[in-house]
């Protein structure tokens, strides 16, 4: 009887251990998928906005070439409406105006999304220096297959735009690197 009891009591424990491991695996998968779901949400619900860039080409030994993205709207003039109200460290929304196929330009700076207009990108003021405001939008690199980074580095900067998906709440991510208005490389998931 003791052997039968031991066998019966070990089965539920073994089953509960498997259930615990399965639950832990599901939790880990859920945590891993959160950034992917956020990226997909921005990509699919965002408005595509071309932005002017000033790329620099470094290399990452593990990931290949990438272009460091210095957005032209990363340095704003204090003449942009609303610029007089911002300080270093502020979270802001930069209202953008997109005309045709050219780069979108900043037309307004606001502390609240609702005040920034129909199309606005969220950023953080890094510094207020003299007549300019430095803003970080969280877009700092665009990965490319090995060898293509040098090609981008050698191009005339006026030919290059970064197409960014911008959601209603101001979140953004890079989607396409454009050269002469055509997709050079896509970073879109789908």
Secondary structure as a PSIPRED ss2 file (coil, helix, strand):
# PSIPRED VFORMAT (PSIPRED V4.0)

   1 X C   1.000  0.000  0.000
   2 X H   0.000  1.000  0.000
   3 X H   0.000  1.000  0.000
   4 X H   0.000  1.000  0.000
   5 X H   0.000  1.000  0.000
   6 X H   0.000  1.000  0.000
   7 X H   0.000  1.000  0.000
   8 X H   0.000  1.000  0.000
   9 X H   0.000  1.000  0.000
  10 X H   0.000  1.000  0.000
  11 X H   0.000  1.000  0.000
  12 X H   0.000  1.000  0.000
  13 X H   0.000  1.000  0.000
  14 X H   0.000  1.000  0.000
  15 X H   0.000  1.000  0.000
  16 X H   0.000  1.000  0.000
  17 X H   0.000  1.000  0.000
  18 X H   0.000  1.000  0.000
  19 X H   0.000  1.000  0.000
  20 X H   0.000  1.000  0.000
  21 X H   0.000  1.000  0.000
  22 X H   0.000  1.000  0.000
  23 X H   0.000  1.000  0.000
  24 X H   0.000  1.000  0.000
  25 X H   0.000  1.000  0.000
  26 X H   0.000  1.000  0.000
  27 X H   0.000  1.000  0.000
  28 X H   0.000  1.000  0.000
  29 X H   0.000  1.000  0.000
  30 X H   0.000  1.000  0.000
  31 X H   0.000  1.000  0.000
  32 X H   0.000  1.000  0.000
  33 X H   0.000  1.000  0.000
  34 X H   0.000  1.000  0.000
  35 X H   0.000  1.000  0.000
  36 X H   0.000  1.000  0.000
  37 X H   0.000  1.000  0.000
  38 X H   0.000  1.000  0.000
  39 X H   0.000  1.000  0.000
  40 X H   0.000  1.000  0.000
  41 X H   0.000  1.000  0.000
  42 X H   0.000  1.000  0.000
  43 X H   0.000  1.000  0.000
  44 X H   0.000  1.000  0.000
  45 X H   0.000  1.000  0.000
  46 X C   1.000  0.000  0.000
  47 X E   0.000  0.000  1.000
  48 X E   0.000  0.000  1.000
  49 X E   0.000  0.000  1.000
  50 X E   0.000  0.000  1.000
  51 X E   0.000  0.000  1.000
  52 X E   0.000  0.000  1.000
  53 X E   0.000  0.000  1.000
  54 X C   1.000  0.000  0.000
  55 X C   1.000  0.000  0.000
  56 X E   0.000  0.000  1.000
  57 X E   0.000  0.000  1.000
  58 X E   0.000  0.000  1.000
  59 X E   0.000  0.000  1.000
  60 X E   0.000  0.000  1.000
  61 X C   1.000  0.000  0.000
  62 X C   1.000  0.000  0.000
  63 X C   1.000  0.000  0.000
  64 X E   0.000  0.000  1.000
  65 X E   0.000  0.000  1.000
  66 X E   0.000  0.000  1.000
  67 X E   0.000  0.000  1.000
  68 X E   0.000  0.000  1.000
  69 X C   1.000  0.000  0.000
  70 X C   1.000  0.000  0.000
  71 X E   0.000  0.000  1.000
  72 X H   0.000  1.000  0.000
  73 X H   0.000  1.000  0.000
  74 X H   0.000  1.000  0.000
  75 X E   0.000  0.000  1.000
  76 X E   0.000  0.000  1.000
  77 X E   0.000  0.000  1.000
  78 X C   1.000  0.000  0.000
  79 X C   1.000  0.000  0.000
  80 X C   1.000  0.000  0.000
  81 X C   1.000  0.000  0.000
  82 X C   1.000  0.000  0.000
  83 X H   0.000  1.000  0.000
  84 X H   0.000  1.000  0.000
  85 X H   0.000  1.000  0.000
  86 X C   1.000  0.000  0.000
  87 X C   1.000  0.000  0.000
  88 X C   1.000  0.000  0.000
  89 X C   1.000  0.000  0.000
  90 X C   1.000  0.000  0.000
  91 X E   0.000  0.000  1.000
  92 X E   0.000  0.000  1.000
  93 X E   0.000  0.000  1.000
  94 X E   0.000  0.000  1.000
  95 X E   0.000  0.000  1.000
  96 X E   0.000  0.000  1.000
  97 X E   0.000  0.000  1.000
  98 X C   1.000  0.000  0.000
  99 X C   1.000  0.000  0.000
 100 X C   1.000  0.000  0.000
 101 X C   1.000  0.000  0.000
 102 X C   1.000  0.000  0.000
 103 X C   1.000  0.000  0.000
 104 X C   1.000  0.000  0.000
 105 X E   0.000  0.000  1.000
 106 X E   0.000  0.000  1.000
 107 X E   0.000  0.000  1.000
 108 X E   0.000  0.000  1.000
 109 X E   0.000  0.000  1.000
 110 X E   0.000  0.000  1.000
 111 X C   1.000  0.000  0.000
 112 X C   1.000  0.000  0.000
 113 X H   0.000  1.000  0.000
 114 X H   0.000  1.000  0.000
 115 X H   0.000  1.000  0.000
 116 X H   0.000  1.000  0.000
 117 X C   1.000  0.000  0.000
 118 X C   1.000  0.000  0.000
 119 X C   1.000  0.000  0.000
 120 X E   0.000  0.000  1.000
 121 X E   0.000  0.000  1.000
 122 X E   0.000  0.000  1.000
 123 X E   0.000  0.000  1.000
 124 X E   0.000  0.000  1.000
 125 X E   0.000  0.000  1.000
 126 X E   0.000  0.000  1.000
 127 X E   0.000  0.000  1.000
 128 X E   0.000  0.000  1.000
 129 X E   0.000  0.000  1.000
 130 X C   1.000  0.000  0.000
 131 X C   1.000  0.000  0.000
 132 X E   0.000  0.000  1.000
 133 X E   0.000  0.000  1.000
 134 X E   0.000  0.000  1.000
 135 X E   0.000  0.000  1.000
 136 X E   0.000  0.000  1.000
 137 X C   1.000  0.000  0.000
 138 X C   1.000  0.000  0.000
 139 X C   1.000  0.000  0.000
 140 X C   1.000  0.000  0.000
 141 X E   0.000  0.000  1.000
 142 X E   0.000  0.000  1.000
 143 X E   0.000  0.000  1.000
 144 X C   1.000  0.000  0.000
 145 X C   1.000  0.000  0.000
 146 X C   1.000  0.000  0.000
 147 X C   1.000  0.000  0.000
 148 X H   0.000  1.000  0.000
 149 X H   0.000  1.000  0.000
 150 X H   0.000  1.000  0.000
 151 X H   0.000  1.000  0.000
 152 X H   0.000  1.000  0.000
 153 X H   0.000  1.000  0.000
 154 X H   0.000  1.000  0.000
 155 X C   1.000  0.000  0.000
 156 X C   1.000  0.000  0.000
 157 X H   0.000  1.000  0.000
 158 X H   0.000  1.000  0.000
 159 X H   0.000  1.000  0.000
 160 X E   0.000  0.000  1.000
 161 X E   0.000  0.000  1.000
 162 X E   0.000  0.000  1.000
 163 X E   0.000  0.000  1.000
 164 X E   0.000  0.000  1.000
 165 X E   0.000  0.000  1.000
 166 X E   0.000  0.000  1.000
 167 X C   1.000  0.000  0.000
 168 X C   1.000  0.000  0.000
 169 X C   1.000  0.000  0.000
 170 X C   1.000  0.000  0.000
 171 X C   1.000  0.000  0.000
 172 X E   0.000  0.000  1.000
 173 X E   0.000  0.000  1.000
 174 X E   0.000  0.000  1.000
 175 X E   0.000  0.000  1.000
 176 X E   0.000  0.000  1.000
 177 X E   0.000  0.000  1.000
 178 X E   0.000  0.000  1.000
 179 X E   0.000  0.000  1.000
 180 X C   1.000  0.000  0.000
 181 X C   1.000  0.000  0.000
 182 X E   0.000  0.000  1.000
 183 X E   0.000  0.000  1.000
 184 X E   0.000  0.000  1.000
 185 X E   0.000  0.000  1.000
 186 X E   0.000  0.000  1.000
 187 X C   1.000  0.000  0.000
 188 X C   1.000  0.000  0.000
 189 X C   1.000  0.000  0.000
 190 X C   1.000  0.000  0.000
